[in-house]
Amino acid sequence: MSISPSTSKNCPPLCADCRLRQTSAFTPVKAQEMAFIASFRTGTSTAPAGGTLIREQNPRGKLFTLYSGWAFRYKTLSDGRRQILNFLLPGDLIGLQQEFSDGAMHGIEAVTDVSLCEFPREGLWELYRQHPGLGYDITWLAAREEGMVDDNLLTAGRRNAIERIAMLLMHLYRRLERLGLAKGGSVEFPINQQHIADTLGLSLVHTNKTLRRLTQLGMHEIRNGRLFLLNPKALQRLAEYYDLPPKKVPLL
């Protein structure tokens, strides 16, 4: 599926009107940096749920900031088996890895309808040259994503099934909570059991059984497309999830 020009009211034409910047989740930028970001942005776009934002091995692509919705990064084997590397949520920078390879080392697919801000890859050097503070922010975001992939590797390599799912539920809940998207002890949860299995290296049957086990233990509940944490402290202990005060995150 192709990405279409945005007509969504959720993605404003002016960066100064960005709803994400009005939250406490992101670091503020100076006026001159905001002006550069606005000039650097080439437009906005949308993609439907299931749409492809970046195709694997695509030699050319853009940079995006995910403004609304969910997406995920993935890699596939020749027989179609898929590994989801991480989930992308509002404010995440998409496509940076393409700049340092001959083609996209991974694909990106929308889980829900998404709205995106577009930036040209060829403008990155100018960003680093003119605004080293923004360049540092991009480096910080790249290091943060590497850290999340490290955590995912630890989860897939050493945690058992129930610990893996507990970790994923806590990780996604806390990320959404930081964005101000938690309500009544629940968050939007549009991913299905196949997404979870492909993220954690589990079979679909094992994923189903483990989710049911956690529900029976009173840890969580998924209903009407939302995740409810019923006993977050116990879930944190099970996952060995260390809940540190959230840091503000750069936003391009």
BALOBA-1460 file (C-alpha; in Angstrom, 3 decimals):
// residues 252
<rec num="1" residu="m" x="0.000" y="0.000" z="0.000"/>
<rec num="2" residu="s" x="1.230" y="3.480" z="-0.765"/>
<rec num="3" residu="i" x="1.299" y="6.489" z="1.505"/>
<rec num="4" residu="s" x="-1.136" y="9.196" z="0.510"/>
<rec num="5" residu="p" x="-1.021" y="12.973" z="1.029"/>
<rec num="6" residu="s" x="-2.468" y="13.850" z="4.398"/>
<rec num="7" residu="t" x="-5.908" y="15.356" z="4.813"/>
<rec num="8" residu="s" x="-6.089" y="14.440" z="8.483"/>
<rec num="9" residu="k" x="-6.909" y="17.215" z="10.931"/>
<rec num="10" residu="n" x="-4.754" y="15.413" z="13.466"/>
<rec num="11" residu="c" x="-1.524" y="16.441" z="11.750"/>
<rec num="12" residu="p" x="-1.367" y="20.257" z="11.691"/>
<rec num="13" residu="p" x="0.225" y="22.166" z="8.798"/>
<rec num="14" residu="l" x="2.346" y="24.218" z="11.220"/>
<rec num="15" residu="c" x="4.943" y="22.629" z="13.487"/>
<rec num="16" residu="a" x="4.200" y="25.282" z="16.098"/>
<rec num="17" residu="d" x="0.699" y="23.788" z="16.436"/>
<rec num="18" residu="c" x="1.972" y="20.254" z="17.026"/>
<rec num="19" residu="r" x="-0.128" y="18.548" z="19.666"/>
<rec num="20" residu="l" x="2.796" y="16.352" z="20.712"/>
<rec num="21" residu="r" x="4.905" y="19.389" z="21.577"/>
<rec num="22" residu="q" x="2.173" y="20.547" z="23.932"/>
<rec num="23" residu="t" x="2.638" y="17.498" z="26.140"/>
<rec num="24" residu="s" x="5.272" y="17.099" z="28.848"/>
<rec num="25" residu="a" x="6.767" y="14.045" z="27.121"/>
<rec num="26" residu="f" x="9.103" y="15.910" z="24.749"/>
<rec num="27" residu="t" x="11.995" y="18.314" z="25.183"/>
<rec num="28" residu="p" x="11.309" y="21.909" z="24.117"/>
<rec num="29" residu="v" x="13.234" y="23.428" z="21.209"/>
<rec num="30" residu="k" x="14.502" y="26.948" z="20.650"/>
<rec num="31" residu="a" x="12.669" y="29.285" z="18.316"/>
<rec num="32" residu="q" x="15.355" y="29.040" z="15.628"/>
<rec num="33" residu="e" x="15.339" y="25.251" z="15.862"/>
<rec num="34" residu="m" x="11.560" y="25.201" z="15.487"/>
<rec num="35" residu="a" x="11.860" y="27.404" z="12.401"/>
<rec num="36" residu="f" x="14.421" y="25.014" z="10.903"/>
<rec num="37" residu="i" x="12.253" y="21.956" z="11.624"/>
<rec num="38" residu="a" x="9.311" y="23.679" z="9.933"/>
<rec num="39" residu="s" x="11.428" y="24.467" z="6.841"/>
<rec num="40" residu="f" x="13.003" y="20.996" z="6.871"/>
<rec num="41" residu="r" x="9.624" y="19.257" z="6.862"/>
<rec num="42" residu="t" x="8.450" y="18.578" z="3.313"/>
<rec num="43" residu="g" x="4.860" y="17.708" z="4.145"/>
<rec num="44" residu="t" x="2.552" y="15.327" z="5.935"/>
<rec num="45" residu="s" x="1.023" y="12.027" z="4.916"/>
<rec num="46" residu="t" x="-1.243" y="9.259" z="6.120"/>
<rec num="47" residu="a" x="-1.298" y="5.502" z="5.717"/>
<rec num="48" residu="p" x="-4.070" y="3.026" z="6.543"/>
<rec num="49" residu="a" x="-3.812" y="0.168" z="9.006"/>
<rec num="50" residu="g" x="-1.726" y="-2.552" z="7.347"/>
<rec num="51" residu="g" x="-0.064" y="-0.070" z="5.001"/>
<rec num="52" residu="t" x="3.673" y="-0.232" z="4.281"/>
<rec num="53" residu="l" x="5.635" y="2.852" z="5.307"/>
<rec num="54" residu="i" x="9.060" y="1.483" z="4.342"/>
<rec num="55" residu="r" x="9.714" y="-1.673" z="2.333"/>
<rec num="56" residu="e" x="12.608" y="-3.952" z="3.149"/>
<rec num="57" residu="q" x="15.646" y="-3.327" z="0.928"/>
<rec num="58" residu="n" x="14.064" y="-0.228" z="-0.597"/>
<rec num="59" residu="p" x="17.088" y="1.786" z="-1.809"/>
<rec num="60" residu="r" x="15.395" y="5.137" z="-1.234"/>
<rec num="61" residu="g" x="13.086" y="6.445" z="1.417"/>
<rec num="62" residu="k" x="12.155" y="9.402" z="3.540"/>
<rec num="63" residu="l" x="12.421" y="10.192" z="7.202"/>
<rec num="64" residu="f" x="9.187" y="10.377" z="9.156"/>
<rec num="65" residu="t" x="8.042" y="11.393" z="12.578"/>
<rec num="66" residu="l" x="5.029" y="9.341" z="13.596"/>
<rec num="67" residu="y" x="2.421" y="11.874" z="14.662"/>
<rec num="68" residu="s" x="-0.449" y="9.550" z="15.543"/>
<rec num="69" residu="g" x="-1.165" y="5.830" z="15.465"/>
<rec num="70" residu="w" x="0.945" y="2.689" z="15.844"/>
<rec num="71" residu="a" x="3.486" y="1.025" z="13.543"/>
<rec num="72" residu="f" x="6.248" y="-1.562" z="13.868"/>
<rec num="73" residu="r" x="9.701" y="-2.292" z="12.455"/>
<rec num="74" residu="y" x="10.274" y="-5.823" z="11.202"/>
<rec num="75" residu="k" x="12.556" y="-8.145" z="9.252"/>
<rec num="76" residu="t" x="11.494" y="-11.240" z="7.354"/>
<rec num="77" residu="l" x="13.137" y="-14.461" z="6.213"/>
<rec num="78" residu="s" x="12.758" y="-15.871" z="2.704"/>
<rec num="79" residu="d" x="9.954" y="-18.213" z="3.825"/>
<rec num="80" residu="g" x="7.908" y="-15.338" z="5.234"/>
<rec num="81" residu="r" x="8.705" y="-15.757" z="8.910"/>
<rec num="82" residu="r" x="8.696" y="-12.328" z="10.522"/>
<rec num="83" residu="q" x="10.479" y="-10.808" z="13.498"/>
<rec num="84" residu="i" x="9.011" y="-7.590" z="14.864"/>
<rec num="85" residu="l" x="11.924" y="-5.518" z="16.147"/>
<rec num="86" residu="n" x="9.992" y="-2.861" z="18.018"/>
<rec num="87" residu="f" x="6.751" y="-0.918" z="18.045"/>
<rec num="88" residu="l" x="6.617" y="2.713" z="16.968"/>
<rec num="89" residu="l" x="4.428" y="5.189" z="18.818"/>
<rec num="90" residu="p" x="3.685" y="8.913" z="18.414"/>
<rec num="91" residu="g" x="6.843" y="11.018" z="18.400"/>
<rec num="92" residu="d" x="9.129" y="8.227" z="17.167"/>
<rec num="93" residu="l" x="11.541" y="8.960" z="14.312"/>
<rec num="94" residu="i" x="11.259" y="6.491" z="11.428"/>
<rec num="95" residu="g" x="13.746" y="5.637" z="8.684"/>
<rec num="96" residu="l" x="17.039" y="6.896" z="10.089"/>
<rec num="97" residu="q" x="18.775" y="3.539" z="9.527"/>
<rec num="98" residu="q" x="18.332" y="3.910" z="5.746"/>
<rec num="99" residu="e" x="20.821" y="6.762" z="5.763"/>
<rec num="100" residu="f" x="23.633" y="4.403" z="6.704"/>
<rec num="101" residu="s" x="22.960" y="1.468" z="4.378"/>
<rec num="102" residu="d" x="22.332" y="0.744" z="0.700"/>
<rec num="103" residu="g" x="18.664" y="0.071" z="1.395"/>
<rec num="104" residu="a" x="16.227" y="-0.249" z="4.250"/>
<rec num="105" residu="m" x="17.500" y="-2.946" z="6.589"/>
<rec num="106" residu="h" x="13.959" y="-3.498" z="7.799"/>
<rec num="107" residu="g" x="10.366" y="-2.835" z="6.829"/>
<rec num="108" residu="i" x="7.838" y="-0.680" z="8.641"/>
<rec num="109" residu="e" x="4.122" y="-1.433" z="8.664"/>
<rec num="110" residu="a" x="1.239" y="0.537" z="10.154"/>
<rec num="111" residu="v" x="-0.765" y="-1.263" z="12.828"/>
<rec num="112" residu="t" x="-3.478" y="1.409" z="12.841"/>
<rec num="113" residu="d" x="-4.223" y="4.349" z="10.574"/>
<rec num="114" residu="v" x="-1.229" y="6.635" z="10.990"/>
<rec num="115" residu="s" x="-0.383" y="10.268" z="10.381"/>
<rec num="116" residu="l" x="3.220" y="11.262" z="9.680"/>
<rec num="117" residu="c" x="5.454" y="14.279" z="9.205"/>
<rec num="118" residu="e" x="7.887" y="13.845" z="6.293"/>
<rec num="119" residu="f" x="11.524" y="14.945" z="6.105"/>
<rec num="120" residu="p" x="14.090" y="14.481" z="3.298"/>
<rec num="121" residu="r" x="16.999" y="12.151" z="4.007"/>
<rec num="122" residu="e" x="19.374" y="14.382" z="2.064"/>
<rec num="123" residu="g" x="18.746" y="17.251" z="4.495"/>
<rec num="124" residu="l" x="20.254" y="15.489" z="7.503"/>
<rec num="125" residu="w" x="23.767" y="16.820" z="6.982"/>
<rec num="126" residu="e" x="22.435" y="20.370" z="6.838"/>
<rec num="127" residu="l" x="20.591" y="19.746" z="10.085"/>
<rec num="128" residu="y" x="23.780" y="18.599" z="11.796"/>
<rec num="129" residu="r" x="25.755" y="21.518" z="10.344"/>
<rec num="130" residu="q" x="23.318" y="24.305" z="11.156"/>
<rec num="131" residu="h" x="21.816" y="22.990" z="14.389"/>
<rec num="132" residu="p" x="24.155" y="20.649" z="16.263"/>
<rec num="133" residu="g" x="21.660" y="20.554" z="19.128"/>
<rec num="134" residu="l" x="19.102" y="18.920" z="16.855"/>
<rec num="135" residu="g" x="21.840" y="16.639" z="15.539"/>
<rec num="136" residu="y" x="22.530" y="15.542" z="19.093"/>
<rec num="137" residu="d" x="18.807" y="14.919" z="19.548"/>
<rec num="138" residu="i" x="18.776" y="12.578" z="16.539"/>
<rec num="139" residu="t" x="21.828" y="10.756" z="17.875"/>
<rec num="140" residu="w" x="20.057" y="10.445" z="21.241"/>
<rec num="141" residu="l" x="16.980" y="8.976" z="19.560"/>
<rec num="142" residu="a" x="19.137" y="6.454" z="17.671"/>
<rec num="143" residu="a" x="20.865" y="5.406" z="20.899"/>
<rec num="144" residu="r" x="17.486" y="5.104" z="22.656"/>
<rec num="145" residu="e" x="16.169" y="2.830" z="19.946"/>
<rec num="146" residu="e" x="19.327" y="0.715" z="20.151"/>
<rec num="147" residu="g" x="18.722" y="0.397" z="23.895"/>
<rec num="148" residu="m" x="15.168" y="-0.805" z="23.294"/>
<rec num="149" residu="v" x="16.425" y="-3.390" z="20.803"/>
<rec num="150" residu="d" x="18.967" y="-4.530" z="23.441"/>
<rec num="151" residu="d" x="16.134" y="-4.999" z="25.917"/>
<rec num="152" residu="n" x="14.146" y="-6.945" z="23.320"/>
<rec num="153" residu="l" x="17.142" y="-9.212" z="22.694"/>
<rec num="154" residu="l" x="17.464" y="-9.909" z="26.420"/>
<rec num="155" residu="t" x="13.745" y="-10.662" z="26.592"/>
<rec num="156" residu="a" x="13.754" y="-13.034" z="23.616"/>
<rec num="157" residu="g" x="17.021" y="-14.691" z="24.624"/>
<rec num="158" residu="r" x="16.692" y="-15.167" z="28.388"/>
<rec num="159" residu="r" x="13.164" y="-14.539" z="29.656"/>
<rec num="160" residu="n" x="10.606" y="-17.333" z="29.663"/>
<rec num="161" residu="a" x="7.257" y="-16.937" z="27.927"/>
<rec num="162" residu="i" x="5.327" y="-15.428" z="30.826"/>
<rec num="163" residu="e" x="8.182" y="-13.020" z="31.615"/>
<rec num="164" residu="r" x="8.428" y="-12.007" z="27.945"/>
<rec num="165" residu="i" x="4.771" y="-11.084" z="27.675"/>
<rec num="166" residu="a" x="4.796" y="-9.327" z="31.040"/>
<rec num="167" residu="m" x="7.755" y="-7.251" z="29.881"/>
<rec num="168" residu="l" x="6.101" y="-6.312" z="26.589"/>
<rec num="169" residu="l" x="2.852" y="-5.280" z="28.280"/>
<rec num="170" residu="m" x="4.677" y="-3.124" z="30.825"/>
<rec num="171" residu="h" x="6.964" y="-1.565" z="28.225"/>
<rec num="172" residu="l" x="4.146" y="-0.540" z="25.894"/>
<rec num="173" residu="y" x="1.898" y="0.657" z="28.708"/>
<rec num="174" residu="r" x="4.587" y="2.897" z="30.185"/>
<rec num="175" residu="r" x="5.501" y="4.366" z="26.809"/>
<rec num="176" residu="l" x="1.867" y="5.233" z="26.137"/>
<rec num="177" residu="e" x="1.405" y="6.559" z="29.651"/>
<rec num="178" residu="r" x="4.360" y="8.914" z="29.144"/>
<rec num="179" residu="l" x="2.562" y="10.306" z="26.084"/>
<rec num="180" residu="g" x="-0.522" y="11.039" z="28.156"/>
<rec num="181" residu="l" x="-2.481" y="8.259" z="26.419"/>
<rec num="182" residu="a" x="-3.373" y="6.252" z="29.531"/>
<rec num="183" residu="k" x="-6.937" y="6.625" z="30.766"/>
<rec num="184" residu="g" x="-8.621" y="4.869" z="33.658"/>
<rec num="185" residu="g" x="-5.739" y="2.439" z="34.082"/>
<rec num="186" residu="s" x="-5.864" y="1.400" z="30.427"/>
<rec num="187" residu="v" x="-4.300" y="2.266" z="27.069"/>
<rec num="188" residu="e" x="-5.223" y="1.654" z="23.451"/>
<rec num="189" residu="f" x="-3.912" y="-1.785" z="22.437"/>
<rec num="190" residu="p" x="-4.476" y="-2.464" z="18.736"/>
<rec num="191" residu="i" x="-1.923" y="-5.253" z="18.350"/>
<rec num="192" residu="n" x="-3.086" y="-8.868" z="18.155"/>
<rec num="193" residu="q" x="-1.635" y="-12.142" z="19.375"/>
<rec num="194" residu="q" x="0.257" y="-12.667" z="16.095"/>
<rec num="195" residu="h" x="2.035" y="-9.336" z="16.602"/>
<rec num="196" residu="i" x="2.988" y="-10.411" z="20.125"/>
<rec num="197" residu="a" x="4.194" y="-13.824" z="18.933"/>
<rec num="198" residu="d" x="6.285" y="-12.244" z="16.158"/>
<rec num="199" residu="t" x="7.824" y="-9.817" z="18.656"/>
<rec num="200" residu="l" x="8.719" y="-12.342" z="21.318"/>
<rec num="201" residu="g" x="9.681" y="-15.377" z="19.226"/>
<rec num="202" residu="l" x="6.797" y="-17.485" z="20.525"/>
<rec num="203" residu="s" x="4.320" y="-19.675" z="18.704"/>
<rec num="204" residu="l" x="0.794" y="-18.340" z="18.382"/>
<rec num="205" residu="v" x="-0.525" y="-21.183" z="20.563"/>
<rec num="206" residu="h" x="2.034" y="-20.496" z="23.305"/>
<rec num="207" residu="t" x="1.259" y="-16.775" z="23.154"/>
<rec num="208" residu="n" x="-2.459" y="-17.435" z="23.566"/>
<rec num="209" residu="k" x="-1.939" y="-19.765" z="26.530"/>
<rec num="210" residu="t" x="0.451" y="-17.362" z="28.250"/>
<rec num="211" residu="l" x="-1.843" y="-14.360" z="27.855"/>
<rec num="212" residu="r" x="-4.714" y="-16.395" z="29.300"/>
<rec num="213" residu="r" x="-2.500" y="-17.450" z="32.211"/>
<rec num="214" residu="l" x="-1.629" y="-13.822" z="33.013"/>
<rec num="215" residu="t" x="-5.324" y="-12.936" z="32.873"/>
<rec num="216" residu="q" x="-6.182" y="-15.797" z="35.226"/>
<rec num="217" residu="l" x="-3.528" y="-14.510" z="37.650"/>
<rec num="218" residu="g" x="-5.287" y="-11.133" z="37.664"/>
<rec num="219" residu="m" x="-2.373" y="-9.289" z="36.048"/>
<rec num="220" residu="h" x="-4.058" y="-7.744" z="33.038"/>
<rec num="221" residu="e" x="-7.068" y="-7.757" z="30.771"/>
<rec num="222" residu="i" x="-7.433" y="-6.927" z="27.092"/>
<rec num="223" residu="r" x="-10.928" y="-5.945" z="25.981"/>
<rec num="224" residu="n" x="-12.477" y="-3.625" z="23.417"/>
<rec num="225" residu="g" x="-9.057" y="-2.867" z="21.960"/>
<rec num="226" residu="r" x="-7.617" y="-1.648" z="25.263"/>
<rec num="227" residu="l" x="-5.048" y="-3.030" z="27.708"/>
<rec num="228" residu="f" x="-5.935" y="-2.821" z="31.403"/>
<rec num="229" residu="l" x="-3.188" y="-3.378" z="33.987"/>
<rec num="230" residu="l" x="-4.992" y="-4.909" z="36.963"/>
<rec num="231" residu="n" x="-1.904" y="-5.560" z="39.089"/>
<rec num="232" residu="p" x="0.953" y="-3.488" z="37.638"/>
<rec num="233" residu="k" x="3.275" y="-3.989" z="40.621"/>
<rec num="234" residu="a" x="3.090" y="-7.758" z="40.335"/>
<rec num="235" residu="l" x="3.500" y="-7.543" z="36.560"/>
<rec num="236" residu="q" x="6.597" y="-5.354" z="37.025"/>
<rec num="237" residu="r" x="8.121" y="-7.850" z="39.442"/>
<rec num="238" residu="l" x="7.404" y="-10.724" z="37.088"/>
<rec num="239" residu="a" x="9.006" y="-8.893" z="34.155"/>
<rec num="240" residu="e" x="11.847" y="-7.407" z="36.240"/>
<rec num="241" residu="y" x="10.759" y="-4.108" z="34.729"/>
<rec num="242" residu="y" x="12.515" y="-1.272" z="36.542"/>
<rec num="243" residu="d" x="10.191" y="1.732" z="36.366"/>
<rec num="244" residu="l" x="12.433" y="4.813" z="36.380"/>
<rec num="245" residu="p" x="11.066" y="8.366" z="36.134"/>
<rec num="246" residu="p" x="10.469" y="9.005" z="32.410"/>
<rec num="247" residu="k" x="12.870" y="11.348" z="30.629"/>
<rec num="248" residu="k" x="11.741" y="13.929" z="28.132"/>
<rec num="249" residu="v" x="12.384" y="12.736" z="24.582"/>
<rec num="250" residu="p" x="13.544" y="14.836" z="21.601"/>
<rec num="251" residu="l" x="10.977" y="15.377" z="18.862"/>
<rec num="252" residu="l" x="11.811" y="16.210" z="15.242"/>
